[in-house]
Amino acid sequence: MNKYLKQYKWENIKAMMRNNKADPKECHDSFKDRLVLITGATSGIGYVTAREYAKYGSNLLVINRNEEKSQNLCTEIQNEFGVTCNYEIADFSHLSDIHKVKDKIRESDLEIDVFIHNAGVYNTKKKFTDDDIEEVFQVDYLGAFILTYGLKEKLKAQGKARIIFVNSEGHRFAILGIHLDDLKWDHHRYTGLKSYGSAKTAQLLSMIKFKEYFKHSGVTINAMHPGDVKTNMGENNGRSYRWFKHKFINRKARSPEISAKALYYLGVSNDLDGVTGRFFNLTTEEDPAPPALDEEMAQKLWEKSIELGGLE
Ligand SMILES: NC(=O)c1ccc[n+]([C@@H]2O[C@H](COP(=O)([O-])OP(=O)(O)OC[C@H]3O[C@@H](n4cnc5c(N)ncnc54)[C@H](OP(=O)(O)O)[C@@H]3O)[C@@H](O)[C@H]2O)c1
């Protein structure tokens, strides 16, 4: 029997269902002149979150794949809020793009206050990147891993950043855990839910190792579920999925404003001082699913990610 099955607790599922209906705690403190990095800020949660931080005075560095959308976003934010908004272009389905941005930030004198890893994709069909890695694993997990790993010394030396992974309750779909020996899904049936769940579980496993690395440094790292909210997520898929999404998922989905409020609270509120290695449903702490708590797997994944990501 799979080792995780006996570790599941109904209590945790019930807590998730309860928390899914809750509103996030809010923080209204100023964050003037602080620097916030957000990946995937051209749409949905990232976009609303960029505006939320700008509203409270933060300067932004957004990392997106689309130049025109990035220009429009930064112009809009600068005009409306009078803060600085710069952007870098990186398509996370190209490892070389991620490395380029990571190196540029590492060599810069930017002082990072909050780093929100938000970019993500949901694929109903298996797809590989030019780096020959399953796309959801690369975009939703490996991209954030490479950026965090590559910037870890800088962040530690600065000793103040709050790193936040925009994760998902969807990590629970990797019921039996991640298949580290079959990341290309050659020997397991691929489904959108399973690949998404695996990538998000991988991210929670990486948090265990990053938390250890940043211990006592002043840097914290947490993950959160941003609510089930109406965005462009999944719109890249075929007609039948989009029909299903519009007819059923979107009807129940909430506004991404709740995600932005939660991400502002987690990034800024004093309540989170020193809090690290936790998973939040919006702003309520929860226990992640058992496969996301497996320390042995976290170590193996760490090594595999360094290898796949071409990191020293
Ligand atoms: N919506 C929900 O209910 C929900 C629930 C749980 C978790 N999440 C998580 O929330 C995060 C944000 O998703 P969202 O719902 O706001 O979806 P979204 O509206 O589709 O936004 C996704 C963002 O990621 C960017 N992105 C996609 N592929 C990329 C790539 N290859 N390289 C670089 N950037 C890329 C998109 O850029 P473009 O604008 O160029 O497409 C966009 O800025 C994701 O990590 C998702 O898994 C969402």
The ligand as an SDF file (V2000), in Angstrom:
LIG
                    3D

 48 52  0  0  0  0  0  0  0  0999 V2000
   -7.2410   30.7400  -10.2970 N   0  0  0  0  0  0  0  0  0  0  0  0
   -7.3370   29.9010   -9.2930 C   0  0  0  0  0  0  0  0  0  0  0  0
   -8.4330   29.5550   -8.8390 O   0  0  0  0  0  0  0  0  0  0  0  0
   -6.0880   29.3340   -8.6600 C   0  0  0  0  0  0  0  0  0  0  0  0
   -6.2490   28.4250   -7.6120 C   0  0  0  0  0  0  0  0  0  0  0  0
   -5.1180   27.9060   -7.0030 C   0  0  0  0  0  0  0  0  0  0  0  0
   -3.8670   28.2990   -7.4180 C   0  0  0  0  0  0  0  0  0  0  0  0
   -3.7360   29.1770   -8.4710 N   0  0  0  0  0  0  0  0  0  0  0  0
   -2.3730   29.5700   -8.8630 C   0  0  0  0  0  0  0  0  0  0  0  0
   -2.3030   30.9660   -8.9950 O   0  0  0  0  0  0  0  0  0  0  0  0
   -1.2310   31.3200   -9.8730 C   0  0  0  0  0  0  0  0  0  0  0  0
   -1.6960   32.3930  -10.8280 C   0  0  0  0  0  0  0  0  0  0  0  0
   -2.6730   31.8510  -11.6790 O   0  0  0  0  0  0  0  0  0  0  0  0
   -3.9870   32.6430  -12.1590 P   0  0  0  0  0  0  0  0  0  0  0  0
   -5.1340   31.8740  -11.6620 O   0  0  0  0  0  0  0  0  0  0  0  0
   -3.8720   34.0750  -11.8730 O   0  0  0  0  0  0  0  0  0  0  0  0
   -3.9130   32.3330  -13.7330 O   0  0  0  0  0  0  0  0  0  0  0  0
   -3.6500   33.2800  -14.9970 P   0  0  0  0  0  0  0  0  0  0  0  0
   -4.6580   34.3600  -15.0410 O   0  0  0  0  0  0  0  0  0  0  0  0
   -3.5890   32.3470  -16.1420 O   0  0  0  0  0  0  0  0  0  0  0  0
   -2.2010   33.8980  -14.7010 O   0  0  0  0  0  0  0  0  0  0  0  0
   -1.0480   33.1310  -14.8450 C   0  0  0  0  0  0  0  0  0  0  0  0
    0.1500   34.0320  -14.9720 C   0  0  0  0  0  0  0  0  0  0  0  0
    1.2930   33.1920  -15.2110 O   0  0  0  0  0  0  0  0  0  0  0  0
    1.8940   33.5950  -16.4530 C   0  0  0  0  0  0  0  0  0  0  0  0
    2.4770   32.4530  -17.1530 N   0  0  0  0  0  0  0  0  0  0  0  0
    1.8510   31.3800  -17.6980 C   0  0  0  0  0  0  0  0  0  0  0  0
    2.7400   30.6020  -18.3320 N   0  0  0  0  0  0  0  0  0  0  0  0
    3.9430   31.2020  -18.2130 C   0  0  0  0  0  0  0  0  0  0  0  0
    5.2370   30.8980  -18.6870 C   0  0  0  0  0  0  0  0  0  0  0  0
    5.4800   29.8410  -19.4700 N   0  0  0  0  0  0  0  0  0  0  0  0
    6.2500   31.7360  -18.3750 N   0  0  0  0  0  0  0  0  0  0  0  0
    6.0330   32.8450  -17.6280 C   0  0  0  0  0  0  0  0  0  0  0  0
    4.8250   33.1990  -17.1670 N   0  0  0  0  0  0  0  0  0  0  0  0
    3.7850   32.3780  -17.4600 C   0  0  0  0  0  0  0  0  0  0  0  0
    0.7540   34.1920  -17.2730 C   0  0  0  0  0  0  0  0  0  0  0  0
    1.2750   34.9960  -18.3170 O   0  0  0  0  0  0  0  0  0  0  0  0
    0.3710   35.4670  -19.5830 P   0  0  0  0  0  0  0  0  0  0  0  0
   -0.4150   36.6580  -19.1300 O   0  0  0  0  0  0  0  0  0  0  0  0
    1.3930   35.8060  -20.6090 O   0  0  0  0  0  0  0  0  0  0  0  0
   -0.5030   34.3030  -19.9550 O   0  0  0  0  0  0  0  0  0  0  0  0
    0.0380   34.9730  -16.1850 C   0  0  0  0  0  0  0  0  0  0  0  0
    0.7110   36.1800  -15.9250 O   0  0  0  0  0  0  0  0  0  0  0  0
   -0.7920   30.0100  -10.5260 C   0  0  0  0  0  0  0  0  0  0  0  0
    0.4020   29.5560   -9.9260 O   0  0  0  0  0  0  0  0  0  0  0  0
   -1.9340   29.0600  -10.2130 C   0  0  0  0  0  0  0  0  0  0  0  0
   -1.5200   27.7220  -10.1740 O   0  0  0  0  0  0  0  0  0  0  0  0
   -4.8190   29.6950   -9.0960 C   0  0  0  0  0  0  0  0  0  0  0  0
  1  2  1  0
  2  3  2  0
  2  4  1  0
  4  5  1  0
  4 48  2  0
  5  6  2  0
  6  7  1  0
  7  8  2  0
  8  9  1  0
  8 48  1  0
  9 10  1  0
  9 46  1  0
 10 11  1  0
 11 12  1  0
 11 44  1  0
 12 13  1  0
 13 14  1  0
 14 15  2  0
 14 16  1  0
 14 17  1  0
 17 18  1  0
 18 19  2  0
 18 20  1  0
 18 21  1  0
 21 22  1  0
 22 23  1  0
 23 24  1  0
 23 42  1  0
 24 25  1  0
 25 26  1  0
 25 36  1  0
 26 27  1  0
 26 35  1  0
 27 28  2  0
 28 29  1  0
 29 30  1  0
 29 35  2  0
 30 31  1  0
 30 32  2  0
 32 33  1  0
 33 34  2  0
 34 35  1  0
 36 37  1  0
 36 42  1  0
 37 38  1  0
 38 39  2  0
 38 40  1  0
 38 41  1  0
 42 43  1  0
 44 45  1  0
 44 46  1  0
 46 47  1  0
M  CHG  2   8   1  16  -1
M  END
$$$$
